[in-house]
């Protein structure tokens, strides 16, 4: 029951945040719309229309939108709580810091999912007006919504595991905001989201295999481009690598966070910034 109270409190807090800072949320969504339209013209300016490639790009940007919010979420929360002087007070409550972070992650994920879906619908509608993209392009594709949601969930779990790793670094080094932004660009340009029809250089291709978002994008690409159903996705080697990748990041991320938390508490630097 304790975690349910935490979850409810975080939902109320997130709801209040989005209502209070609605212009900030609107501005962020607007920037993502402009980004996608720019990517669309960059990718399709010298190639013919392909609904599969378009939808792959659309879903890829959606995952990226969700991912950049999640990847630095825990480290941002720690920095925010530390600066307003409430981080140490959390340790005086019966709720552990990890439960609080997970509760915040679940509530934020729900609101980001809603805004992400709205983002995709708006982008699709705008492109149908200013280009020759048919409105029924989505319905021409034969994809499994169950597989789509399942792959999205697994990918996000890996990203949250990676976020715990960054949160551990934030407990030790305090400010890592500029470091986390690096992963925004890595996720966008080196995971197969924007380079759908070309191969990455071998070095970057090797690095991308270790990023938490890459195998999710590869599985989605197989599902969309090859029209693979749920059973085929599960039986593929790419799905096995996604499970391994997600599991490793969850285990390493939580373990490193607990070690960093223990070290920070031992050194008495939990609340310092």
DOLUM-882099 format. One record per residue (C-alpha): residue number from 1; x negated, y, z negated; residue in three letters. Coordinates in steps of 0.5 Angstrom, whole numbers, plus 500, padded with zeros to 3 digits. Layout:
BEGIN
{r NUM; {X; Y; Z}; ALA},
...
END
This chain:
BEGIN
{r 1; {500; 500; 500}; UNK},
{r 2; {494; 505; 499}; UNK},
{r 3; {492; 505; 506}; UNK},
{r 4; {499; 506; 508}; UNK},
{r 5; {499; 512; 504}; UNK},
{r 6; {493; 514; 507}; UNK},
{r 7; {495; 513; 514}; UNK},
{r 8; {502; 517; 513}; UNK},
{r 9; {498; 523; 510}; UNK},
{r 10; {493; 523; 516}; UNK},
{r 11; {499; 523; 520}; UNK},
{r 12; {502; 529; 517}; UNK},
{r 13; {495; 533; 517}; UNK},
{r 14; {494; 531; 524}; UNK},
{r 15; {501; 533; 526}; UNK},
{r 16; {500; 540; 522}; UNK},
{r 17; {494; 541; 526}; UNK},
{r 18; {497; 540; 533}; UNK},
{r 19; {502; 545; 531}; UNK},
{r 20; {498; 550; 528}; UNK},
{r 21; {493; 550; 533}; UNK},
{r 22; {497; 549; 539}; UNK},
{r 23; {493; 554; 544}; UNK},
{r 24; {487; 550; 542}; UNK},
{r 25; {490; 543; 544}; UNK},
{r 26; {493; 546; 551}; UNK},
{r 27; {486; 550; 553}; UNK},
{r 28; {483; 543; 552}; UNK},
{r 29; {488; 539; 556}; UNK},
{r 30; {488; 545; 561}; UNK},
{r 31; {480; 544; 562}; UNK},
{r 32; {481; 536; 563}; UNK},
{r 33; {486; 538; 569}; UNK},
{r 34; {481; 542; 572}; UNK},
{r 35; {476; 537; 571}; UNK},
{r 36; {480; 532; 574}; UNK},
{r 37; {482; 536; 580}; UNK},
{r 38; {474; 538; 581}; UNK},
{r 39; {472; 530; 581}; UNK},
{r 40; {478; 528; 586}; UNK},
{r 41; {476; 533; 591}; UNK},
{r 42; {468; 531; 590}; UNK},
{r 43; {470; 524; 591}; UNK},
{r 44; {475; 524; 596}; UNK},
{r 45; {472; 530; 601}; UNK},
{r 46; {468; 525; 605}; UNK},
{r 47; {473; 519; 605}; UNK},
{r 48; {479; 517; 606}; UNK},
{r 49; {485; 516; 601}; UNK},
{r 50; {485; 510; 597}; UNK},
{r 51; {490; 509; 592}; UNK},
{r 52; {486; 504; 588}; UNK},
{r 53; {480; 508; 588}; UNK},
{r 54; {485; 514; 586}; UNK},
{r 55; {488; 510; 580}; UNK},
{r 56; {481; 507; 578}; UNK},
{r 57; {479; 515; 577}; UNK},
{r 58; {485; 517; 574}; UNK},
{r 59; {485; 511; 569}; UNK},
{r 60; {477; 512; 568}; UNK},
{r 61; {478; 520; 566}; UNK},
{r 62; {484; 518; 561}; UNK},
{r 63; {479; 513; 558}; UNK},
{r 64; {474; 518; 558}; UNK},
{r 65; {479; 523; 555}; UNK},
{r 66; {480; 519; 549}; UNK},
{r 67; {473; 517; 548}; UNK},
{r 68; {470; 523; 548}; UNK},
{r 69; {475; 525; 542}; UNK},
{r 70; {474; 518; 538}; UNK},
{r 71; {466; 518; 539}; UNK},
{r 72; {464; 524; 535}; UNK},
{r 73; {471; 524; 531}; UNK},
{r 74; {468; 521; 524}; UNK},
{r 75; {461; 525; 524}; UNK},
{r 76; {466; 531; 525}; UNK},
{r 77; {470; 529; 520}; UNK},
{r 78; {464; 529; 515}; UNK},
{r 79; {461; 535; 517}; UNK},
{r 80; {468; 539; 516}; UNK},
{r 81; {470; 536; 509}; UNK},
{r 82; {462; 537; 507}; UNK},
{r 83; {463; 544; 509}; UNK},
{r 84; {469; 546; 506}; UNK},
{r 85; {467; 542; 499}; UNK},
{r 86; {472; 536; 499}; UNK},
{r 87; {467; 530; 501}; UNK},
{r 88; {465; 529; 494}; UNK},
{r 89; {472; 529; 492}; UNK},
{r 90; {474; 524; 496}; UNK},
{r 91; {469; 519; 492}; UNK},
{r 92; {473; 521; 486}; UNK},
{r 93; {479; 518; 489}; UNK},
{r 94; {482; 511; 489}; UNK},
{r 95; {481; 511; 497}; UNK},
{r 96; {475; 509; 500}; UNK},
{r 97; {471; 514; 505}; UNK},
{r 98; {472; 508; 510}; UNK},
{r 99; {479; 508; 509}; UNK},
{r 100; {480; 515; 510}; UNK},
{r 101; {476; 515; 516}; UNK},
{r 102; {480; 509; 519}; UNK},
{r 103; {487; 513; 517}; UNK},
{r 104; {485; 519; 521}; UNK},
{r 105; {482; 515; 527}; UNK},
{r 106; {489; 512; 528}; UNK},
{r 107; {493; 518; 527}; UNK},
{r 108; {489; 522; 532}; UNK},
{r 109; {489; 516; 537}; UNK},
{r 110; {497; 516; 537}; UNK},
{r 111; {497; 524; 538}; UNK},
{r 112; {491; 523; 543}; UNK},
{r 113; {495; 518; 547}; UNK},
{r 114; {501; 522; 547}; UNK},
{r 115; {497; 528; 550}; UNK},
{r 116; {493; 523; 555}; UNK},
{r 117; {499; 520; 558}; UNK},
{r 118; {502; 527; 559}; UNK},
{r 119; {495; 529; 562}; UNK},
{r 120; {495; 524; 567}; UNK},
{r 121; {503; 525; 569}; UNK},
{r 122; {501; 533; 570}; UNK},
{r 123; {495; 531; 574}; UNK},
{r 124; {499; 526; 578}; UNK},
{r 125; {504; 531; 579}; UNK},
{r 126; {499; 537; 581}; UNK},
{r 127; {495; 533; 586}; UNK},
{r 128; {502; 531; 589}; UNK},
{r 129; {503; 538; 591}; UNK},
{r 130; {497; 541; 593}; UNK},
{r 131; {494; 534; 597}; UNK},
{r 132; {497; 529; 601}; UNK},
{r 133; {497; 524; 595}; UNK},
{r 134; {504; 520; 595}; UNK},
{r 135; {508; 520; 589}; UNK},
{r 136; {510; 513; 589}; UNK},
{r 137; {502; 511; 590}; UNK},
{r 138; {502; 509; 583}; UNK},
{r 139; {508; 504; 584}; UNK},
{r 140; {505; 501; 590}; UNK},
{r 141; {499; 498; 586}; UNK},
{r 142; {500; 491; 583}; UNK},
{r 143; {497; 491; 576}; UNK},
{r 144; {499; 488; 569}; UNK},
{r 145; {501; 494; 564}; UNK},
{r 146; {499; 489; 558}; UNK},
{r 147; {492; 488; 561}; UNK},
{r 148; {492; 495; 562}; UNK},
{r 149; {494; 497; 554}; UNK},
{r 150; {490; 491; 552}; UNK},
{r 151; {483; 493; 555}; UNK},
{r 152; {484; 500; 553}; UNK},
{r 153; {485; 498; 546}; UNK},
{r 154; {479; 493; 546}; UNK},
{r 155; {475; 499; 549}; UNK},
{r 156; {477; 504; 544}; UNK},
{r 157; {475; 499; 538}; UNK},
{r 158; {468; 499; 541}; UNK},
{r 159; {468; 507; 541}; UNK},
{r 160; {470; 507; 534}; UNK},
{r 161; {465; 502; 532}; UNK},
{r 162; {460; 507; 536}; UNK},
{r 163; {463; 513; 532}; UNK},
{r 164; {462; 510; 525}; UNK},
{r 165; {454; 509; 527}; UNK},
{r 166; {454; 517; 529}; UNK},
{r 167; {458; 518; 522}; UNK},
{r 168; {452; 514; 519}; UNK},
{r 169; {447; 519; 522}; UNK},
{r 170; {451; 525; 520}; UNK},
{r 171; {451; 523; 513}; UNK},
{r 172; {443; 523; 514}; UNK},
{r 173; {442; 528; 518}; UNK},
{r 174; {448; 533; 517}; UNK},
{r 175; {449; 536; 524}; UNK},
{r 176; {449; 532; 530}; UNK},
{r 177; {454; 535; 534}; UNK},
{r 178; {449; 537; 540}; UNK},
{r 179; {447; 530; 540}; UNK},
{r 180; {454; 527; 541}; UNK},
{r 181; {455; 532; 547}; UNK},
{r 182; {450; 528; 550}; UNK},
{r 183; {454; 522; 550}; UNK},
{r 184; {460; 526; 553}; UNK},
{r 185; {456; 526; 560}; UNK},
{r 186; {453; 519; 559}; UNK},
{r 187; {460; 516; 559}; UNK},
{r 188; {463; 521; 565}; UNK},
{r 189; {457; 520; 570}; UNK},
{r 190; {454; 513; 568}; UNK},
{r 191; {459; 508; 566}; UNK},
{r 192; {463; 507; 573}; UNK},
{r 193; {468; 512; 572}; UNK},
{r 194; {466; 517; 577}; UNK},
{r 195; {462; 513; 581}; UNK},
{r 196; {467; 508; 584}; UNK},
{r 197; {464; 507; 591}; UNK},
{r 198; {457; 507; 589}; UNK},
{r 199; {452; 504; 585}; UNK},
{r 200; {448; 507; 579}; UNK},
{r 201; {440; 507; 580}; UNK},
{r 202; {437; 501; 576}; UNK},
{r 203; {435; 505; 570}; UNK},
{r 204; {441; 508; 569}; UNK},
{r 205; {445; 502; 571}; UNK},
{r 206; {441; 498; 565}; UNK},
{r 207; {443; 503; 560}; UNK},
{r 208; {450; 504; 562}; UNK},
{r 209; {451; 496; 560}; UNK},
{r 210; {450; 498; 553}; UNK},
{r 211; {455; 504; 552}; UNK},
{r 212; {461; 502; 549}; UNK},
{r 213; {466; 504; 554}; UNK},
{r 214; {462; 501; 560}; UNK},
{r 215; {465; 494; 560}; UNK},
{r 216; {472; 497; 559}; UNK},
{r 217; {471; 501; 565}; UNK},
{r 218; {469; 495; 569}; UNK},
{r 219; {474; 490; 567}; UNK},
{r 220; {479; 496; 569}; UNK},
{r 221; {476; 496; 576}; UNK},
{r 222; {477; 489; 577}; UNK},
{r 223; {484; 489; 575}; UNK},
{r 224; {486; 495; 580}; UNK},
{r 225; {481; 494; 585}; UNK},
{r 226; {482; 486; 586}; UNK},
{r 227; {489; 486; 583}; UNK},
{r 228; {487; 481; 577}; UNK},
{r 229; {492; 479; 573}; UNK},
{r 230; {492; 478; 565}; UNK},
{r 231; {490; 471; 565}; UNK},
{r 232; {484; 472; 571}; UNK},
{r 233; {482; 478; 567}; UNK},
{r 234; {481; 474; 560}; UNK},
{r 235; {477; 468; 564}; UNK},
{r 236; {472; 473; 567}; UNK},
{r 237; {465; 474; 565}; UNK},
{r 238; {466; 482; 565}; UNK},
{r 239; {472; 481; 559}; UNK},
{r 240; {467; 476; 555}; UNK},
{r 241; {462; 482; 555}; UNK},
{r 242; {467; 487; 553}; UNK},
{r 243; {469; 483; 547}; UNK},
{r 244; {461; 482; 545}; UNK},
{r 245; {460; 489; 546}; UNK},
{r 246; {466; 491; 542}; UNK},
{r 247; {464; 486; 537}; UNK},
{r 248; {457; 488; 536}; UNK},
{r 249; {459; 496; 536}; UNK},
{r 250; {464; 495; 530}; UNK},
{r 251; {459; 490; 526}; UNK},
{r 252; {453; 495; 527}; UNK},
{r 253; {457; 501; 526}; UNK},
{r 254; {460; 499; 520}; UNK},
{r 255; {454; 496; 517}; UNK},
{r 256; {450; 502; 519}; UNK},
{r 257; {455; 507; 516}; UNK},
{r 258; {455; 503; 509}; UNK},
{r 259; {447; 503; 509}; UNK},
{r 260; {447; 511; 511}; UNK},
{r 261; {453; 512; 506}; UNK},
{r 262; {449; 508; 500}; UNK},
{r 263; {442; 512; 502}; UNK},
{r 264; {446; 519; 502}; UNK},
{r 265; {449; 517; 495}; UNK},
{r 266; {443; 515; 492}; UNK},
{r 267; {439; 521; 494}; UNK},
{r 268; {445; 526; 492}; UNK},
{r 269; {446; 529; 499}; UNK},
{r 270; {453; 527; 500}; UNK},
{r 271; {456; 534; 500}; UNK},
{r 272; {450; 538; 502}; UNK},
{r 273; {449; 541; 509}; UNK},
END
